[in-house]
Amino acid sequence: MPDCLFCMIASKQLPSSIVFEDEAVVIFNDIHPKAPTHVLIVPKTHVESILALDEATKDLPGLLILKAKQFAKEKGLRGYQLRFHVGREGGQIIDHLHLHLMSEQTI
Amino acid sequence: MPDCLFCMIASKQLPSSIVFEDEAVVIFNDIHPKAPTHVLIVPKTHVESILALDEATKDLPGLLILKAKQFAKEKGLRGYQLRFHVGREGGQIIDHLHLHLMSEQTI
């Protein structure tokens, strides 16, 4: 999606500190971290938000959760929070679906 | 699972303020709300946490997200947060997988 910040990060048109990447997602550090570890798990497919999920994209949130779990395990995180902000009134700032992973541990 | 608080709520052995129920989940008000709307989406299947997901249960988190989305839409919530607390160090208190839905709007 042109002009989408997270699409540009995923396609390397914009720099970011990517800490994991595979065919489906990129994971990078939040630019305004709210915890010692704060990364965003972002699908390469452009979907605006939880509100915009349809039949073709409804499995994306579950995929992001599993990717987050796998990443946390590889990094040795014992405890963490996973958050979706949904809609402006839910605190969503960037209109590209993303999952926050926050931990009091550092990686 | 005997002695699991959320299994007992789901099977009506313990009282709670259930606001939605279907074959797969119950949704009830958090007993210590952190927002004007704060409900828990809980699978009837007992799984300890995100950490305990296996091949048979790996789709549960995605299902909980979709149930939360559907519930929020029915209640007219425009914005909200969805959170999993993972492990004691992630703030998980009850060892039965659950998704927090929090909104500044009331339902």
Backbone of each chain as ProteinMPNN parsed JSONL, in Angstrom:
{"seq_chain_A": "MPDCLFCMIASKQLPSSIVFEDEAVVIFNDIHPKAPTHVLIVPKTHVESILALDEATKDLPGLLILKAKQFAKEKGLRGYQLRFHVGREGGQIIDHLHLHLMSEQTI", "coords_chain_A": {"N_chain_A": [[0.858, -1.196, 0.0], [0.851, 2.054, -1.067], [2.352, 4.85, 0.587], [1.891, 3.81, 3.104], [3.259, 3.562, 6.212], [4.15, 1.223, 7.558], [4.091, -0.691, 5.554], [6.124, 0.353, 4.018], [8.286, 0.042, 5.719], [8.333, -2.757, 5.875], [9.023, -3.386, 3.274], [11.503, -2.363, 3.125], [11.836, 0.198, 2.207], [11.847, 2.176, 3.997], [14.001, 2.829, 6.755], [14.429, 0.73, 9.654], [14.654, -0.897, 12.859], [14.817, -3.932, 12.365], [14.186, -7.009, 13.893], [13.458, -9.538, 13.416], [12.468, -11.537, 10.634], [10.338, -13.131, 8.301], [8.609, -14.995, 5.707], [6.078, -14.021, 6.094], [5.853, -12.029, 8.065], [7.274, -9.02, 9.588], [9.322, -8.118, 12.355], [9.939, -5.476, 14.456], [11.667, -2.973, 16.468], [9.689, -0.88, 18.555], [9.367, 2.555, 17.97], [8.881, 4.323, 19.974], [9.381, 3.127, 22.735], [7.541, 1.482, 25.336], [8.273, -0.184, 27.283], [10.992, -2.215, 28.604], [11.529, -4.216, 26.672], [10.02, -3.802, 23.61], [8.437, -4.564, 20.918], [7.087, -4.611, 17.567], [4.9, -6.727, 15.869], [4.341, -7.325, 12.603], [2.281, -7.875, 9.834], [3.175, -8.719, 6.452], [1.271, -8.463, 4.563], [-1.055, -5.962, 3.714], [-3.381, -4.831, 5.928], [-5.813, -2.843, 7.39], [-6.692, -2.8, 10.137], [-7.845, -4.609, 13.081], [-10.535, -4.118, 12.835], [-10.932, -4.126, 10.116], [-10.711, -6.684, 9.18], [-11.419, -9.433, 7.007], [-12.913, -12.245, 5.294], [-10.714, -13.226, 3.924], [-8.569, -12.404, 5.414], [-8.896, -13.001, 8.049], [-7.441, -14.797, 9.607], [-5.085, -13.605, 10.262], [-4.586, -12.185, 12.796], [-4.321, -14.33, 14.657], [-2.093, -15.6, 13.557], [-0.137, -13.627, 13.969], [0.009, -13.65, 16.741], [1.065, -16.221, 17.179], [3.537, -15.963, 15.921], [4.654, -14.026, 17.554], [4.807, -15.422, 19.954], [6.659, -17.406, 19.28], [8.898, -15.851, 18.694], [9.336, -14.656, 21.225], [9.967, -16.911, 22.698], [12.347, -17.739, 21.484], [13.936, -15.628, 22.23], [14.081, -15.939, 24.895], [12.203, -14.848, 26.631], [10.312, -14.848, 29.522], [7.939, -13.797, 30.442], [5.351, -11.696, 29.178], [3.398, -9.11, 27.511], [0.827, -9.058, 25.056], [-0.593, -6.98, 22.697], [-3.286, -5.607, 20.859], [-4.138, -2.527, 19.503], [-7.127, -1.055, 18.724], [-8.642, 0.779, 16.332], [-8.895, 4.406, 16.28], [-9.887, 5.376, 18.731], [-9.126, 3.372, 20.329], [-6.503, 3.681, 20.526], [-4.96, 3.174, 18.301], [-2.527, 4.143, 16.006], [-1.129, 3.902, 13.614], [-2.359, 2.873, 10.518], [-2.12, 0.067, 9.838], [-2.393, -3.206, 10.468], [-1.042, -4.355, 13.532], [0.779, -6.022, 16.119], [1.559, -5.456, 19.446], [4.333, -6.413, 21.375], [5.322, -6.554, 24.626], [7.706, -6.492, 27.241], [9.054, -6.771, 30.525], [11.547, -7.759, 30.69], [14.765, -7.564, 29.09], [15.963, -7.951, 25.709]], "CA_chain_A": [[0.0, 0.0, 0.0], [1.688, 3.268, -1.096], [2.17, 5.793, 1.691], [1.697, 3.164, 4.406], [4.543, 3.534, 6.907], [4.582, -0.143, 7.879], [4.404, -1.351, 4.271], [7.432, 0.859, 3.588], [9.281, -0.616, 6.575], [8.403, -4.172, 5.491], [9.669, -3.505, 1.963], [12.836, -1.748, 3.273], [11.906, 1.559, 1.66], [12.157, 3.0, 5.163], [14.842, 2.085, 7.703], [13.891, 0.418, 10.984], [15.51, -1.919, 13.459], [14.147, -5.228, 12.242], [14.828, -8.029, 14.733], [13.07, -10.847, 12.871], [11.688, -11.454, 9.396], [10.138, -14.341, 7.497], [7.796, -14.719, 4.523], [4.764, -13.464, 6.438], [5.882, -10.903, 9.01], [8.507, -8.417, 10.102], [9.249, -7.692, 13.751], [10.939, -4.427, 14.679], [11.52, -2.242, 17.72], [8.809, 0.289, 18.566], [10.189, 3.771, 17.993], [8.608, 4.939, 21.288], [9.142, 1.951, 23.595], [6.842, 1.665, 26.609], [8.773, -1.235, 28.175], [12.38, -2.561, 28.241], [11.388, -4.795, 25.333], [8.758, -3.39, 22.98], [8.531, -4.761, 19.474], [5.823, -4.711, 16.824], [4.816, -7.841, 14.923], [3.609, -6.678, 11.509], [2.142, -8.731, 8.647], [3.578, -8.089, 5.192], [-0.004, -8.137, 3.919], [-1.641, -4.737, 4.268], [-4.752, -4.809, 6.451], [-5.818, -1.638, 8.225], [-6.807, -3.05, 11.582], [-8.772, -5.675, 13.459], [-11.861, -3.736, 12.329], [-10.996, -4.307, 8.659], [-10.515, -8.089, 8.804], [-12.488, -10.077, 6.242], [-12.749, -13.697, 5.161], [-9.37, -13.534, 3.42], [-7.51, -11.956, 6.338], [-9.323, -13.216, 9.432], [-6.491, -15.598, 10.368], [-3.85, -12.846, 10.515], [-4.279, -11.935, 14.214], [-3.817, -15.566, 15.266], [-0.734, -15.798, 13.049], [0.76, -12.672, 14.647], [0.18, -14.152, 18.115], [1.981, -17.367, 17.154], [4.872, -15.447, 15.591], [5.13, -13.353, 18.77], [5.147, -16.482, 20.918], [7.888, -18.04, 18.792], [9.965, -14.854, 18.876], [9.592, -14.526, 22.668], [10.643, -18.138, 23.143], [13.726, -17.694, 20.984], [14.66, -14.587, 22.956], [14.143, -16.291, 26.319], [11.285, -14.047, 27.446], [9.443, -15.713, 30.328], [6.636, -13.157, 30.597], [5.171, -10.542, 28.285], [2.029, -8.784, 27.115], [0.543, -8.924, 23.628], [-1.706, -6.03, 22.601], [-3.766, -4.928, 19.665], [-4.915, -1.304, 19.67], [-8.118, -1.172, 17.654], [-9.325, 2.052, 16.06], [-8.312, 5.609, 16.898], [-10.296, 5.469, 20.135], [-8.424, 2.304, 21.039], [-5.086, 4.039, 20.573], [-4.219, 2.791, 17.083], [-2.004, 5.34, 15.351], [-0.772, 3.529, 12.234], [-3.443, 2.056, 9.97], [-1.661, -1.219, 9.304], [-2.509, -4.144, 11.593], [0.209, -4.715, 14.204], [0.663, -6.55, 17.474], [2.625, -5.029, 20.358], [4.854, -7.342, 22.387], [6.039, -5.786, 25.651], [8.206, -7.298, 28.362], [9.944, -6.092, 31.472], [12.891, -8.295, 30.417], [15.395, -7.046, 27.875], [16.442, -8.995, 24.804]], "C_chain_A": [[0.894, 1.246, 0.0], [1.354, 4.164, 0.093], [1.847, 5.142, 3.031], [3.074, 2.975, 5.03], [5.047, 2.105, 7.12], [4.817, -0.977, 6.626], [5.796, -0.919, 3.804], [8.557, 0.263, 4.437], [9.463, -2.074, 6.133], [9.145, -4.361, 4.173], [11.038, -2.807, 1.929], [12.965, -0.401, 2.557], [12.175, 2.57, 2.77], [13.025, 2.179, 6.109], [14.081, 1.809, 8.999], [14.821, -0.62, 11.582], [14.734, -3.227, 13.496], [14.921, -6.275, 13.038], [14.447, -9.443, 14.305], [12.304, -10.609, 11.58], [11.528, -12.84, 8.813], [9.205, -13.988, 6.34], [6.517, -13.944, 4.845], [4.801, -12.188, 7.255], [7.267, -10.257, 9.099], [8.247, -8.051, 11.568], [10.339, -6.641, 13.941], [10.65, -3.68, 15.971], [10.569, -1.063, 17.558], [9.677, 1.533, 18.73], [9.983, 4.565, 19.293], [8.322, 3.84, 22.309], [8.507, 2.311, 24.928], [7.29, 0.623, 27.636], [10.195, -1.57, 27.728], [12.473, -3.318, 26.916], [10.026, -4.386, 24.787], [8.944, -3.476, 21.476], [7.132, -4.845, 18.872], [5.915, -5.88, 15.848], [3.838, -7.405, 13.83], [3.509, -7.617, 10.306], [2.594, -7.991, 7.397], [2.359, -7.746, 4.344], [-0.573, -6.874, 4.544], [-3.106, -4.946, 4.648], [-4.78, -3.659, 7.439], [-5.793, -1.936, 9.713], [-7.685, -4.26, 11.824], [-10.153, -5.39, 12.857], [-12.029, -4.055, 10.853], [-10.817, -5.755, 8.228], [-11.702, -8.603, 8.004], [-12.168, -11.558, 6.104], [-11.315, -14.061, 4.758], [-8.286, -13.265, 4.466], [-7.803, -12.289, 7.804], [-8.331, -14.038, 10.268], [-5.217, -14.84, 10.735], [-3.582, -12.596, 12.005], [-3.714, -13.174, 14.913], [-2.388, -15.865, 14.827], [0.251, -14.882, 13.773], [1.04, -13.124, 16.08], [1.209, -15.292, 18.133], [3.402, -16.941, 16.803], [5.479, -14.752, 16.811], [5.593, -14.374, 19.792], [6.496, -17.114, 20.565], [9.091, -17.107, 19.009], [10.344, -14.751, 20.352], [10.355, -15.737, 23.188], [12.108, -18.124, 22.72], [14.578, -16.692, 21.754], [14.713, -14.855, 24.459], [13.259, -15.44, 27.207], [10.338, -14.986, 28.203], [8.033, -15.133, 30.449], [6.542, -11.94, 29.703], [3.688, -10.272, 28.081], [1.957, -8.652, 25.606], [-0.688, -8.045, 23.486], [-1.996, -5.609, 21.175], [-4.481, -3.655, 20.099], [-5.848, -1.233, 18.468], [-8.857, 0.152, 17.48], [-8.657, 3.211, 16.785], [-8.626, 5.674, 18.389], [-9.726, 4.336, 20.981], [-6.927, 2.536, 21.065], [-4.288, 3.63, 19.357], [-3.806, 4.042, 16.323], [-1.695, 5.072, 13.883], [-1.821, 2.561, 11.697], [-2.92, 0.862, 9.173], [-1.615, -2.142, 10.522], [-1.145, -4.458, 12.218], [-0.069, -5.119, 15.638], [1.856, -6.047, 18.287], [3.032, -6.194, 21.251], [5.692, -6.514, 23.346], [6.471, -6.69, 26.778], [9.089, -6.449, 29.252], [11.373, -6.632, 31.358], [13.462, -7.612, 29.177], [15.853, -8.212, 26.99], [17.714, -8.528, 24.113]], "O_chain_A": [[1.621, 1.475, 0.966], [0.209, 4.221, 0.541], [1.557, 5.845, 3.999], [3.945, 2.319, 4.458], [6.221, 1.811, 6.891], [5.655, -1.879, 6.634], [6.553, -1.724, 3.262], [9.651, 0.01, 3.934], [10.586, -2.567, 6.028], [9.817, -5.373, 3.974], [11.654, -2.671, 0.872], [14.075, 0.08, 2.329], [12.665, 3.671, 2.52], [12.818, 0.974, 6.254], [13.195, 2.572, 9.384], [15.68, -1.163, 10.888], [14.097, -3.581, 14.488], [16.134, -6.418, 12.889], [15.033, -10.422, 14.766], [11.585, -9.62, 11.44], [12.466, -13.637, 8.825], [9.029, -12.811, 6.025], [5.944, -13.29, 3.973], [3.897, -11.357, 7.16], [8.28, -10.856, 8.738], [7.128, -7.724, 11.963], [11.507, -6.876, 13.63], [9.542, -3.739, 16.504], [10.623, -0.338, 16.564], [10.608, 1.551, 19.536], [10.824, 5.385, 19.66], [7.175, 3.637, 22.706], [8.873, 3.298, 25.566], [6.742, 0.559, 28.736], [10.576, -1.252, 26.602], [13.392, -3.087, 26.13], [9.0, -4.603, 25.433], [9.525, -2.591, 20.847], [6.145, -5.107, 19.559], [6.884, -6.005, 15.098], [2.664, -7.149, 14.096], [4.527, -8.103, 9.812], [2.419, -6.777, 7.291], [2.41, -6.845, 3.506], [-0.574, -6.73, 5.767], [-3.953, -5.203, 3.793], [-3.86, -3.515, 8.244], [-4.976, -1.392, 10.455], [-8.206, -4.862, 10.885], [-10.85, -6.307, 12.423], [-13.152, -4.237, 10.384], [-10.773, -6.035, 7.03], [-12.849, -8.255, 8.284], [-11.242, -12.058, 6.743], [-10.776, -15.075, 5.199], [-7.203, -13.846, 4.398], [-7.045, -11.903, 8.694], [-8.371, -13.988, 11.498], [-4.362, -15.373, 11.443], [-2.448, -12.778, 12.447], [-2.747, -13.08, 15.669], [-1.57, -16.325, 15.623], [1.343, -15.31, 14.147], [2.161, -12.998, 16.573], [2.101, -15.326, 18.98], [4.366, -17.496, 17.331], [6.676, -14.875, 17.07], [6.639, -14.212, 20.42], [7.35, -17.326, 21.426], [10.156, -17.538, 19.451], [11.526, -14.759, 20.695], [11.265, -15.611, 24.007], [12.996, -18.457, 23.506], [15.784, -16.878, 21.912], [15.318, -14.089, 25.208], [13.52, -15.312, 28.404], [9.652, -15.811, 27.599], [7.054, -15.874, 30.547], [7.529, -11.234, 29.492], [2.836, -11.089, 28.43], [2.9, -8.194, 24.961], [-1.722, -8.33, 24.09], [-1.096, -5.299, 20.394], [-5.343, -3.701, 20.976], [-5.404, -1.34, 17.325], [-9.599, 0.586, 18.362], [-7.948, 3.02, 17.773], [-7.758, 5.982, 19.206], [-9.836, 4.35, 22.207], [-6.168, 1.703, 21.56], [-3.061, 3.724, 19.367], [-4.638, 4.901, 16.03], [-1.963, 5.906, 13.018], [-2.136, 1.555, 12.335], [-3.24, 0.682, 7.998], [-0.889, -1.885, 11.482], [-0.199, -4.79, 11.504], [-1.004, -4.639, 16.279], [3.008, -6.19, 17.877], [2.18, -6.879, 21.816], [6.649, -5.854, 22.942], [5.712, -7.551, 27.226], [9.776, -5.536, 28.795], [12.307, -6.02, 31.877], [12.714, -7.14, 28.321], [16.097, -9.317, 27.477], [18.283, -9.263, 23.305]]}, "seq_chain_B": "MPDCLFCMIASKQLPSSIVFEDEAVVIFNDIHPKAPTHVLIVPKTHVESILALDEATKDLPGLLILKAKQFAKEKGLRGYQLRFHVGREGGQIIDHLHLHLMSEQTI", "coords_chain_B": {"N_chain_B": [[-11.305, -28.575, 33.745], [-10.659, -29.434, 36.995], [-10.841, -27.27, 39.83], [-10.057, -25.041, 38.385], [-10.606, -21.711, 38.114], [-11.744, -20.281, 35.923], [-12.744, -22.345, 34.325], [-14.718, -23.187, 36.044], [-16.372, -20.957, 36.095], [-17.175, -20.951, 33.412], [-18.648, -23.283, 33.312], [-20.706, -22.667, 34.955], [-20.505, -23.306, 37.629], [-19.502, -21.481, 39.273], [-20.603, -18.207, 40.093], [-20.858, -15.424, 37.806], [-20.705, -12.371, 35.899], [-21.846, -12.969, 33.084], [-21.733, -11.86, 29.782], [-21.894, -12.664, 27.224], [-22.248, -15.716, 25.431], [-21.312, -18.643, 23.664], [-20.896, -21.696, 21.784], [-18.185, -21.998, 22.011], [-16.912, -20.048, 23.607], [-16.996, -18.03, 26.648], [-17.925, -14.761, 27.674], [-17.23, -12.419, 30.089], [-17.598, -9.887, 32.664], [-14.664, -8.319, 33.89], [-13.553, -8.781, 37.181], [-12.073, -6.907, 38.488], [-12.163, -4.184, 37.096], [-10.265, -2.284, 34.715], [-10.919, -0.303, 33.047], [-13.668, 1.613, 31.628], [-15.222, -0.196, 30.107], [-14.485, -3.537, 30.514], [-13.931, -6.599, 29.73], [-13.533, -10.206, 29.781], [-12.55, -12.562, 27.415], [-13.038, -15.879, 27.128], [-11.993, -19.14, 26.437], [-13.93, -22.168, 26.29], [-12.574, -24.502, 26.304], [-9.936, -25.829, 28.227], [-6.885, -24.309, 28.416], [-3.713, -23.478, 29.498], [-2.194, -21.081, 28.959], [-0.877, -18.695, 26.556], [1.679, -19.67, 26.37], [1.356, -22.38, 26.606], [0.202, -23.363, 24.341], [-0.478, -25.798, 21.808], [-0.308, -28.031, 18.959], [-2.979, -28.758, 18.756], [-4.358, -26.687, 19.897], [-3.558, -24.288, 18.902], [-5.004, -22.482, 17.36], [-6.688, -21.131, 19.01], [-6.107, -18.471, 20.171], [-6.475, -16.735, 17.944], [-9.173, -17.229, 17.433], [-10.326, -16.189, 19.769], [-9.765, -13.48, 19.428], [-11.347, -12.904, 17.167], [-13.888, -13.405, 18.219], [-13.957, -11.418, 20.135], [-13.872, -9.149, 18.528], [-16.33, -9.388, 17.175], [-18.103, -9.235, 19.343], [-17.544, -6.622, 20.26], [-18.368, -5.142, 18.054], [-21.114, -5.694, 18.038], [-21.797, -4.412, 20.37], [-21.346, -1.831, 19.761], [-18.845, -0.642, 20.095], [-16.358, 1.59, 19.236], [-13.625, 1.883, 19.52], [-10.968, 0.043, 21.034], [-8.859, -1.959, 23.243], [-7.087, -5.022, 22.945], [-5.799, -7.576, 24.902], [-3.399, -10.013, 25.754], [-2.08, -11.391, 28.665], [0.89, -12.885, 29.399], [2.196, -15.496, 31.09], [3.435, -15.436, 34.516], [5.249, -13.312, 34.861], [4.39, -11.672, 32.921], [2.106, -10.723, 33.887], [-0.024, -12.447, 34.07], [-2.587, -13.906, 35.926], [-4.566, -15.837, 36.354], [-4.506, -19.199, 35.458], [-5.682, -19.927, 32.918], [-6.198, -19.6, 29.624], [-6.983, -16.335, 28.47], [-8.471, -13.442, 26.999], [-8.19, -9.995, 27.315], [-10.526, -7.412, 26.852], [-10.65, -4.032, 26.552], [-12.173, -0.86, 26.875], [-12.673, 2.648, 26.53], [-15.205, 3.449, 26.191], [-18.549, 2.832, 27.414], [-20.625, -0.081, 27.794]], "CA_chain_B": [[-10.178, -28.77, 34.672], [-11.102, -29.159, 38.376], [-10.123, -26.208, 40.55], [-9.743, -23.882, 37.548], [-11.627, -20.682, 38.325], [-12.452, -19.926, 34.686], [-13.546, -23.516, 33.951], [-15.893, -23.202, 36.933], [-17.261, -19.892, 35.605], [-17.74, -21.374, 32.124], [-19.625, -24.364, 33.539], [-21.727, -22.121, 35.882], [-20.325, -23.745, 39.016], [-19.251, -20.235, 39.998], [-21.344, -17.101, 39.477], [-20.113, -14.314, 37.196], [-21.636, -11.614, 35.054], [-21.612, -13.359, 31.688], [-22.396, -10.93, 28.859], [-22.045, -13.372, 25.95], [-21.819, -17.119, 25.48], [-21.671, -19.54, 22.564], [-20.379, -23.044, 21.999], [-16.722, -22.002, 22.157], [-16.378, -19.076, 24.573], [-17.834, -17.166, 27.473], [-17.384, -13.419, 27.884], [-17.797, -11.877, 31.329], [-16.942, -8.683, 33.161], [-13.516, -8.488, 34.782], [-13.953, -8.465, 38.552], [-11.316, -5.694, 38.835], [-12.063, -3.486, 35.795], [-9.242, -1.25, 34.541], [-11.458, 0.637, 32.051], [-15.13, 1.638, 31.702], [-15.598, -1.551, 29.688], [-13.363, -4.466, 30.669], [-14.444, -7.97, 29.762], [-12.588, -11.271, 29.452], [-13.034, -13.547, 26.458], [-12.453, -17.097, 27.703], [-12.41, -20.356, 25.733], [-14.442, -23.225, 27.167], [-11.472, -25.467, 26.377], [-8.901, -25.399, 29.164], [-5.478, -24.191, 28.013], [-3.151, -22.617, 30.544], [-1.781, -19.751, 28.51], [-0.214, -18.659, 25.245], [2.884, -20.501, 26.469], [0.996, -23.802, 26.612], [-0.471, -23.741, 23.087], [0.142, -26.86, 21.02], [-0.907, -28.189, 17.631], [-4.443, -28.869, 18.869], [-4.973, -25.485, 20.478], [-2.87, -23.091, 18.403], [-5.919, -21.527, 16.732], [-7.548, -20.494, 20.019], [-5.952, -17.013, 20.302], [-7.139, -16.079, 16.81], [-10.615, -17.351, 17.653], [-10.714, -15.229, 20.822], [-9.72, -12.142, 18.813], [-12.528, -12.737, 16.309], [-15.066, -13.315, 19.1], [-13.894, -10.084, 20.753], [-14.242, -8.199, 17.481], [-17.769, -9.551, 16.959], [-18.765, -8.707, 20.543], [-17.372, -5.163, 20.264], [-19.227, -4.608, 16.995], [-22.511, -5.781, 18.505], [-21.991, -3.456, 21.46], [-21.133, -0.481, 19.252], [-17.56, -0.074, 20.527], [-15.586, 2.077, 18.087], [-12.204, 1.683, 19.783], [-10.704, -0.797, 22.214], [-7.604, -2.704, 23.256], [-7.152, -6.464, 23.194], [-4.528, -7.92, 25.537], [-3.068, -11.259, 26.441], [-0.972, -11.381, 29.62], [1.498, -14.196, 29.183], [3.108, -15.903, 32.163], [3.393, -14.619, 35.735], [6.027, -12.079, 34.662], [3.625, -10.846, 31.99], [0.911, -10.246, 34.582], [-1.129, -13.422, 34.05], [-2.9, -14.328, 37.291], [-5.353, -17.074, 36.27], [-3.866, -20.08, 34.476], [-6.609, -20.392, 31.866], [-6.072, -18.598, 28.553], [-8.072, -15.354, 28.364], [-8.169, -12.201, 26.291], [-8.818, -8.803, 27.883], [-11.013, -6.352, 25.961], [-10.833, -2.813, 27.342], [-12.568, 0.302, 26.088], [-13.062, 3.849, 27.28], [-16.659, 3.546, 26.069], [-19.293, 1.876, 28.228], [-21.592, -0.885, 27.025]], "C_chain_B": [[-10.654, -28.453, 36.102], [-10.235, -28.068, 38.989], [-9.665, -25.058, 39.659], [-10.903, -22.896, 37.64], [-12.438, -20.418, 37.051], [-13.226, -21.117, 34.114], [-14.822, -23.549, 34.784], [-16.888, -22.112, 36.538], [-17.951, -20.342, 34.315], [-18.813, -22.442, 32.304], [-20.692, -23.971, 34.56], [-21.631, -22.691, 37.29], [-20.013, -22.553, 39.911], [-20.046, -19.125, 39.319], [-20.392, -16.083, 38.847], [-21.11, -13.539, 36.358], [-21.286, -11.876, 33.6], [-22.414, -12.442, 30.773], [-22.562, -11.537, 27.457], [-21.587, -14.805, 26.159], [-22.198, -17.793, 24.181], [-21.007, -20.88, 22.813], [-18.89, -23.061, 22.352], [-16.196, -21.128, 23.288], [-17.457, -18.575, 25.533], [-17.127, -15.816, 27.563], [-18.049, -12.874, 29.142], [-16.978, -10.675, 31.79], [-15.767, -9.035, 34.064], [-13.929, -8.03, 36.18], [-13.203, -7.232, 39.083], [-11.112, -4.855, 37.57], [-11.027, -2.368, 35.802], [-9.675, -0.197, 33.522], [-12.973, 0.592, 32.161], [-15.775, 0.346, 31.179], [-14.364, -2.432, 29.802], [-13.944, -5.865, 30.832], [-13.324, -8.945, 29.4], [-13.251, -12.242, 28.486], [-12.287, -14.846, 26.762], [-12.932, -18.327, 26.93], [-12.949, -21.388, 26.723], [-13.427, -24.357, 27.305], [-10.421, -24.961, 27.357], [-7.51, -25.466, 28.544], [-4.875, -23.186, 28.973], [-2.877, -21.191, 30.077], [-1.254, -19.834, 27.096], [0.993, -19.608, 25.246], [2.579, -21.986, 26.305], [0.311, -24.251, 25.324], [0.273, -24.87, 22.395], [-0.604, -26.988, 19.695], [-2.436, -28.187, 17.704], [-5.101, -27.554, 19.267], [-4.43, -24.182, 19.894], [-3.798, -22.06, 17.76], [-6.79, -20.772, 17.735], [-7.346, -18.984, 20.129], [-6.641, -16.251, 19.164], [-8.654, -16.115, 16.949], [-11.09, -16.327, 18.686], [-10.734, -13.803, 20.278], [-10.979, -11.904, 17.978], [-13.815, -12.649, 17.133], [-15.113, -11.932, 19.76], [-14.347, -9.025, 19.752], [-15.759, -8.201, 17.257], [-18.559, -8.957, 18.129], [-18.717, -7.18, 20.545], [-18.277, -4.514, 19.223], [-20.688, -4.599, 17.436], [-22.81, -4.747, 19.583], [-21.736, -2.011, 21.018], [-19.84, 0.169, 19.72], [-16.749, 0.332, 19.294], [-14.087, 1.824, 18.268], [-12.009, 0.879, 21.046], [-9.311, -1.4, 22.13], [-7.89, -4.16, 23.562], [-5.802, -6.899, 23.745], [-4.508, -9.354, 26.051], [-1.932, -10.978, 27.406], [-0.398, -12.791, 29.613], [2.506, -14.498, 30.285], [3.014, -14.952, 33.354], [4.093, -13.274, 35.522], [5.393, -11.16, 33.618], [2.309, -10.393, 32.598], [-0.264, -11.214, 34.548], [-1.353, -13.967, 35.443], [-3.644, -15.661, 37.305], [-4.793, -17.939, 35.14], [-4.886, -20.76, 33.561], [-6.604, -19.255, 30.837], [-7.259, -17.636, 28.53], [-7.557, -14.087, 27.712], [-8.92, -11.058, 26.97], [-9.298, -7.895, 26.752], [-11.31, -5.148, 26.843], [-11.204, -1.654, 26.434], [-12.919, 1.459, 27.008], [-14.556, 4.114, 27.143], [-17.319, 2.552, 27.024], [-20.258, 1.093, 27.344], [-22.818, -1.154, 27.885]], "O_chain_B": [[-11.017, -27.311, 36.384], [-9.044, -27.965, 38.697], [-8.948, -24.175, 40.13], [-12.037, -23.218, 37.287], [-13.666, -20.343, 37.094], [-14.263, -20.921, 33.48], [-15.887, -23.902, 34.278], [-18.1, -22.309, 36.632], [-19.153, -20.142, 34.142], [-19.774, -22.498, 31.536], [-21.488, -24.808, 34.987], [-22.578, -22.573, 38.067], [-20.221, -22.59, 41.124], [-20.151, -19.106, 38.092], [-19.263, -15.908, 39.305], [-22.231, -13.996, 36.134], [-20.543, -11.124, 32.969], [-23.618, -12.264, 30.958], [-23.278, -10.994, 26.616], [-20.679, -15.082, 26.942], [-23.28, -17.55, 23.646], [-20.598, -21.17, 23.937], [-18.397, -24.032, 22.927], [-15.151, -21.426, 23.866], [-18.655, -18.68, 25.267], [-15.899, -15.738, 27.533], [-19.275, -12.864, 29.253], [-15.838, -10.473, 31.373], [-15.861, -9.934, 34.899], [-14.585, -6.998, 36.33], [-13.661, -6.591, 40.029], [-10.007, -4.817, 37.028], [-10.921, -1.606, 36.763], [-8.9, 0.694, 33.174], [-13.521, -0.357, 32.721], [-16.755, -0.14, 31.745], [-13.314, -2.107, 29.247], [-14.385, -6.258, 31.912], [-12.316, -8.571, 28.802], [-14.375, -12.689, 28.713], [-11.062, -14.907, 26.666], [-14.136, -18.537, 26.782], [-12.479, -21.472, 27.858], [-13.422, -25.079, 28.302], [-10.054, -23.786, 27.319], [-7.023, -26.541, 28.192], [-5.474, -22.142, 29.231], [-3.278, -20.223, 30.723], [-1.191, -20.913, 26.508], [1.283, -20.262, 24.244], [3.45, -22.761, 25.909], [-0.118, -25.4, 25.224], [1.504, -24.902, 22.392], [-1.434, -26.144, 19.358], [-3.103, -27.67, 16.808], [-6.283, -27.343, 18.995], [-4.801, -23.096, 20.342], [-3.427, -20.894, 17.628], [-7.543, -19.877, 17.354], [-8.338, -18.258, 20.177], [-7.309, -15.244, 19.399], [-9.337, -15.145, 16.621], [-12.121, -15.68, 18.503], [-11.613, -13.013, 20.624], [-11.601, -10.846, 18.064], [-14.728, -11.901, 16.782], [-16.186, -11.351, 19.92], [-15.11, -8.12, 20.09], [-16.385, -7.145, 17.164], [-19.556, -8.264, 17.927], [-19.726, -6.523, 20.799], [-18.877, -3.47, 19.473], [-21.405, -3.619, 17.233], [-23.937, -4.264, 19.696], [-21.891, -1.08, 21.808], [-19.737, 1.396, 19.742], [-16.488, -0.491, 18.417], [-13.368, 1.582, 17.298], [-12.77, 1.005, 22.006], [-8.664, -1.359, 21.083], [-8.799, -4.492, 24.323], [-4.768, -6.629, 23.133], [-5.449, -9.833, 26.684], [-0.923, -10.389, 27.017], [-1.122, -13.769, 29.799], [3.538, -13.836, 30.397], [2.572, -13.812, 33.219], [3.596, -12.231, 35.946], [5.809, -10.014, 33.453], [1.491, -9.762, 31.929], [-1.373, -10.86, 34.947], [-0.414, -14.443, 36.082], [-3.39, -16.512, 38.157], [-4.627, -17.474, 34.013], [-4.94, -21.985, 33.45], [-6.956, -18.115, 31.14], [-8.411, -18.07, 28.565], [-6.392, -13.711, 27.846], [-10.131, -11.137, 27.177], [-8.557, -7.639, 25.802], [-12.12, -5.229, 27.767], [-10.627, -1.483, 25.36], [-13.401, 1.262, 28.123], [-15.115, 4.914, 27.892], [-16.713, 1.547, 27.397], [-20.654, 1.558, 26.275], [-23.756, -1.812, 27.435]]}, "name": "protein", "num_of_chains": 2, "seq": "MPDCLFCMIASKQLPSSIVFEDEAVVIFNDIHPKAPTHVLIVPKTHVESILALDEATKDLPGLLILKAKQFAKEKGLRGYQLRFHVGREGGQIIDHLHLHLMSEQTIMPDCLFCMIASKQLPSSIVFEDEAVVIFNDIHPKAPTHVLIVPKTHVESILALDEATKDLPGLLILKAKQFAKEKGLRGYQLRFHVGREGGQIIDHLHLHLMSEQTI"}
